[in-house]
Amino acid sequence: MKRQGGFTLIELVVVIVILGILAVTAAPKFLNLQSDARASSLQGLKGAMAGAAGIVYGKAAIDGKETATTETDVDGIATKYGYPMAKDTGIGEAVVGLSEDWSSAVSGATLVVGFKADSATAATITATNCFVTYGEATTESSGVSTIVTDTGC
């Protein structure tokens, strides 16, 4: 008589147990995707701000306004030293969707931008430890700075 091939009940149980152990060890890696997504969104915002600042500086240089030490208008964007200023009429105008999709607050010569919230001040945004800081140019040769803080995402 020919013996039928197949798996025994014990073999199936062992495979299920092994798959369960793999799922338990791998699940935490995939459950923390929201934190990674938030941190990546901040990196994207940083890139958008840096790119917009470079484009505005190029336009200011073409217009001969890259050395202006006071607030100067370049195509509706408030600039200083050719770069967008750290306020809504500066970098807020240069980056499309910044004021609609993000919460921002001015703190001196920096703009602090975080995820959308009902009421946002620089203190409440920085308290989340999940934000981007845009620092405007302070001298003709300094340029702008964009710094991501994502330890609290």
ABEGO torsion letter per residue (X at the ends): XBBBBEBBAAAAAAAAAAAAAAAAAAAAAAAAAAAAAAAAAAAAAAAAAAAAAAAAAAAAAAAGAAABABBBBBGGBBBBGGBBBBBAABAAAABBGAAAABBBBBBEABBBBBBBBABBBAAAAAAAGBBBBBBBBABAAAEBBBBBBAAAX
